[in-house]
Amino acid sequence: MNSNKESQDTMTVQSKEEEKDVHIHAAGSSTTELLFSAIKKVALVGTVYLCGYMNWSVAWLIGPVVLLVLRDQWRRDGKIKRDMAKAVATSNEKEVILARINDLPAWVFFPDIERTEWLNRIIKQCWPNVNSYVKALITQSIEPALRKSLEGYKLNGFKFERIILGDIPFRIGGVKVYEKHIARNEIIMDLDIYYAGNCDINFILSGMKGGIRDFQLHGMLRVVMKPLITSIPLIGGLQVFFLNNPSIDFNLVGVIDVLDMPGISDILRRIVVEQVAAMMVLPNKFPIKLSDAIEVIDLKRPEPEGVLRVHVIEAKNLMKKDIGLLGKGKSDPYAVLTVGAQEFRTQTILNTVDPKWDHWCEFVVDIASGMKLQMQLFDYDNGPNDDKLGRATIEVANIASKGREDTWITLEQATKGLVHLRLYWMSLSADYTDLKAALAETQMLRVTAMHTAILCLYVDSAKMLPQPRSSTKPDPYLMITLGKNTQQTGVIMRTTDPVWEQGFTFMVANPESDSMYFKVMDQKTGNEMGELVYQLTTLSKKVNLTVPQQPFGLKKGGPESKLVMSLHMRILKSPDVEEEDTFALNRQGSTKSSTASVPPSPAKVSVSREPSESSVSGSTQPLLSNTAEETAEEVFEQSRGPNLSSSPEEMSLLHRTPSATSSAGGHGLGRIQMTLRYSVQRQRLIVVVHKVANIPLKDPSSIPDPYVKLYLLPERSKESKRKTNVIKDNCNPIFDETFEYLISQAELASLQLEVTICTQKQLFYSSSNVLGQVIVDLSEHSLTQPLNAWFDLQPEKD
């Protein structure tokens, strides 16, 4: 009892001393700020005088004044936001919640008000202890990471001089305890966290002193208590993490205050957010072990629930942000997608408000419940700040329950604009036979960034490492590389037996050919102390694709050097595929075929479905099975004829092209053979131009050099133009060229395909280089089933 009382008295004395230091420092800061303000005003007057004395242009004076006005406006806006957040953080919980009742999530009920009140009382009582813990955490973990990140911007020598969080603790605005869809040995709780305290943080950067005031943070914090055990404290450990990046803001003071400008200050904020994300934003977790009855691997081993695959197709009718000579022009849009700490960016499409990105990305999702896919659209301006075009948010749990979704989303925080997304929830399978379907799907998508599996690795330690220098022990860390992804552990100082206890997650393109490379490095000398190459095919022979924790020998190290780790792999399994996708994912060489029905359209195009008398039998039937989800290459390859190793039935199915034809079509201008196919999965119209037959030859001395041009109507824009190669001196040219258009299925019904056959050589008997034309109304054909047909060429329309 006496010892407890003495420790409480000591804590009280320390708190009073810190509060005294805060007041003394605040008084000194006010004097410094007053002096600094006077110096700035004198400098401003001196600048005006110098401009007049040197007879400089008025622009030298107007420019800085405009920048100062913008800076003051930006700072006023920031101060208003910080004051509002501070009012929320320091007000009575019940008043705040009742005032925001219409904005609160559905899971906050009135009983939660009392729950948050007693939680906040506990936090306030523990705040002095939290202050000491956070100070040590910032000094040991965050400061080195900030220093390294700032060095990338040529800002060196970062160091904290003083860290005091003040006497205002963070507050909890809402609480949710999960009762469904959780394991029996865990408790999951979400906390809506607000912090807007009176912190006093001083630092040195590039030899200049600065400080942080009005630091604010708001985010959804999840606390997972697991595993539940039978001994006190009944909970083995905690996993604490933010579901998504929290919003962070602060104000810079001191000499560094000059950096507090839009753009430069954003760099500092971005670095702070990145460091918080690297520490405790999913998939990164902050583990806390509470009992020796559990192993630390239970808290640090990665356990993803699935993978969210996102196809960013296009956007429509975005806001115009670029200013041209005639007023508002267009925009240069790009999109940034985030799930937790993971972030992907599309390419920038210049000068358009209807961009087509066709961008694929994949997010590892540890817990679908509560996670959000956040998408922000920007207008690229080649400056520190890009204009915002809007944002969209999607609940990951909704996609996980549906399996897939194809949706147009209206942008928030924008006057107009829509974005088109296709989303897939990839579940995880421990059955290695599912790899065949995963590989077939990635090949069908023809996207190199797609993966077929996920590898979860837990690195425990290394033992008996060699010493590069006999006088001192090494500072080892481990580098792990899989494909283009390289990750590393932390550095353990002065030891040959480092204990890392870190988990990692890697996406795998092809487990049958990929390998994982391990290198143990010494930070002091840069020397390699051991290496290991692990082939992922080894996991295919393991039960549940899992290797339990065990030591692995290291090459280039000592004879006893070992790396202790465990790993398991899971195959990405698509949701139940649609009927049209089934054949492509599980093709077994079916020998059955059927002819696609094509509505007649004599007013626009003549389609020959039946073979002419001089054609080879079967020349007008569809090239592909009408259940196949084929890629453009497959359409092309099958249109050229069968593989020599195919069965007779397959040969009769695939060999469709005629060896010769004498028909010049209804207008006597010739005929063209094409295959049209719409891939729902890839959102593409695939056009294969096979050949043109019987172009009329009016003068043997002037043989045409034909080529084919394609346009999409009604716009006939430059972006939709496609063109084949030129075939010299030929009236029956064979092209076999494939073209693709990124088009949504809904948009397909309103389009026409204009096909024009031209000659590069000007014919003396004609004033035009157009030999014939076909217009195909795409709404009249069921293109989810491949259509191969001969089309009669018609005269060019005016």
Summary of the structure (lengths in Angstrom):
residues: 798
radius of gyration: 33.6
end to end distance: 100.6
largest distance: 116.0
contacts: 2451
relative contact order: 0.06
helix: 28%
strand: 34%
